[in-house]
Amino acid sequence: MSKSRIRKAVFPAAGLGTRFLPATKAIPKEMLPVVDKPIIQYGVEEAIAAGCDQIIIVTGRGKTVIEDHFDISVELEHQLESRGKHDLLALVRQISNLGRVAYIRQKEAMGLGHAVLMARDLVGDEPFAVILPDDVIDATPPCLQQMVSVFDEVQSSVLATQVVEGPAISSYGVIDAVPTSKDSRVMEVKALVEKPKLKDAPSKNAIIGRYILTPRIFDLLETTPLGAGGELQLTDGIRGLLEHEKVYGYSFEGTRYDAGDKLGFLKATVEFALKREDLGDEFRIWLQKLSPLKN
């Protein structure tokens, strides 16, 4: 039997982005730039690097600017070419050439599980990746590429995890898992809990915004009752998946920034700017000049 491979990546992007109001009143949070690149583009580039050639973005009302970003901009390209700005022209064309991008509308904000379910017809009967744009991950190789390597071995669903200390664990889905004998970073999941209280958390291993899922998840999401917040929770669907097949957690190598949070967004911006050849040195000097007494 031939092994399945991951060709499609789903990006839930229908949320309102209320944590960034008023900036997100008219601009999708996924289009907020970390340095000079929209949050969602980091995830799309990660998916492409992992071997995905089809990008599926689940959008909502007011998100057409995302479609425009990954589309060809004839007027802009013509203007850049006529002015001899070939470096910028190449940069713009690179975005529209990233891969095949399809869109599906989530008409109601009914949770992450519902957003994934919306992509069913476009995904079809094959395993696929889910990337939450808010989670920007700096990793070499990219986080999803690491996970695909695990999937190639186990041919089962894989969830990216990281250790979260203290009360913050209550903001995540949390796994109860045991390490596998081959790789201490790979854990076989025994149970999952969505947003537990600290005292009820089965471990410190929180699920973060990268998933590889088998297509059986769609049938399970169809029949999963609404959970926390009256929403269809992806974690609840994965819990159902455990009754049929193995699910693995993977403690990825790299640094994750929650760019859906103001502080996480600022940290990502600073860290990515410092790594830039064209900005890093001057930016570092400026940061060093800041007085620690300044507010």
Secondary structure as UniProt FT lines:
FT   STRAND          8..12
FT   HELIX           18..20
FT   TURN            21..22
FT   HELIX           23..25
FT   HELIX           29..31
FT   STRAND          33..34
FT   TURN            35..36
FT   STRAND          37..38
FT   HELIX           39..49
FT   TURN            50..51
FT   STRAND          54..59
FT   TURN            61..62
FT   HELIX           64..70
FT   HELIX           74..82
FT   TURN            83..84
FT   HELIX           86..96
FT   STRAND          100..105
FT   HELIX           112..118
FT   HELIX           120..123
FT   STRAND          128..131
FT   TURN            133..134
FT   STRAND          135..138
FT   HELIX           143..154
FT   STRAND          157..163
FT   HELIX           166..171
FT   STRAND          173..179
FT   TURN            184..185
FT   STRAND          186..194
FT   HELIX           198..200
FT   STRAND          205..213
FT   HELIX           216..223
FT   HELIX           228..230
FT   HELIX           234..241
FT   TURN            242..244
FT   STRAND          247..251
FT   STRAND          255..258
FT   TURN            259..260
FT   HELIX           262..274
FT   TURN            277..279
FT   HELIX           280..289
FT   TURN            292..293
//
